[in-house]
Amino acid sequence: MEQLASLSPILGLRVLQELEDAGIPATTTDMLGSGALGSLPGFSPPTITIWVPDEAALEQARVVLERVRNEDLEADDDEPT
């Protein structure tokens, strides 16, 4: 297994869905852990780590991850301050 990224739960779940839609197998080991999605309250923000099966899938998944991150940044820029 290859690690793609550790992300906030909202962004991580979106990336997982986009990977599934693109036909790229992915999984996470952090969801439904103890505390808030595997974090220790007061010590660190909750994150999920996304894993893909091999190097070929990792390269494809990085493209999807960058697209989702860019869309997320553009959405933040569009919000009024």
LUMMARFI-614713 format. One line per 10 residues: their letters; for each residue x, y, z of C-alpha. Coordinates in Angstrom, 3 decimals. Example, Ala and Ser with C-alpha at 12.3 -4.5 7.8 and 13.67 -1.06 7.14 Angstrom:
2
as = 12.300,-4.500,7.800 | 13.670,-1.060,7.140
***
This chain:
81
meqlaslspi = 0.000,0.000,0.000 | 1.095,3.539,-0.782 | 0.084,6.567,1.290 | -1.547,9.343,-0.742 | -2.236,11.951,1.958 | -3.532,12.726,5.441 | -6.397,15.193,5.170 | -9.218,16.732,7.158 | -12.211,14.380,7.263 | -14.333,16.550,4.954
lglrvlqele = -11.644,16.902,2.287 | -10.515,13.297,2.746 | -13.996,11.894,2.204 | -14.376,14.043,-0.900 | -11.057,12.771,-2.280 | -12.096,9.171,-1.540 | -15.330,9.712,-3.474 | -13.494,11.309,-6.404 | -11.007,8.416,-6.475 | -13.876,5.923,-6.506
dagipatttd = -15.578,7.843,-9.317 | -12.311,7.733,-11.299 | -12.003,3.969,-10.765 | -8.925,4.278,-8.562 | -8.988,1.861,-5.610 | -8.385,3.591,-2.281 | -8.974,2.976,1.395 | -8.409,4.614,4.748 | -7.372,3.117,8.061 | -8.235,6.098,10.253
mlgsgalgsl = -12.002,6.360,9.957 | -14.183,5.253,12.853 | -11.269,5.179,15.246 | -11.518,6.341,18.817 | -12.341,9.984,19.418 | -13.335,12.223,16.532 | -12.368,10.102,13.525 | -9.253,8.805,15.244 | -7.916,11.965,16.853 | -7.263,12.683,20.497
pgfspptiti = -9.453,15.613,21.556 | -7.367,18.651,22.474 | -4.147,17.273,20.985 | -4.582,17.248,17.222 | -7.225,17.941,14.618 | -8.934,14.873,13.177 | -7.459,13.529,9.950 | -7.890,10.530,7.717 | -5.060,8.926,5.772 | -5.806,7.722,2.260
wvpdeaaleq = -4.002,4.676,0.887 | -3.858,3.266,-2.647 | -2.656,-0.221,-3.599 | 0.463,0.546,-5.666 | 2.725,3.124,-7.313 | 0.664,3.262,-10.537 | -2.525,4.033,-8.592 | -0.588,6.564,-6.510 | 0.346,8.596,-9.579 | -3.279,8.635,-10.779
arvvlervrn = -4.528,9.467,-7.282 | -2.146,12.432,-6.988 | -3.760,13.996,-10.061 | -7.207,13.634,-8.465 | -5.946,14.964,-5.129 | -4.450,18.082,-6.732 | -7.657,18.745,-8.682 | -9.776,18.475,-5.516 | -7.366,20.690,-3.552 | -7.437,23.320,-6.319
edleadddep = -11.249,23.229,-6.419 | -11.295,23.626,-2.640 | -8.956,26.638,-2.825 | -11.050,28.224,-5.574 | -14.190,27.748,-3.481 | -12.468,29.483,-0.543 | -11.497,32.396,-2.802 | -15.118,32.785,-3.952 | -16.486,33.085,-0.388 | -17.203,36.633,0.775
t = -15.078,37.872,3.665
***
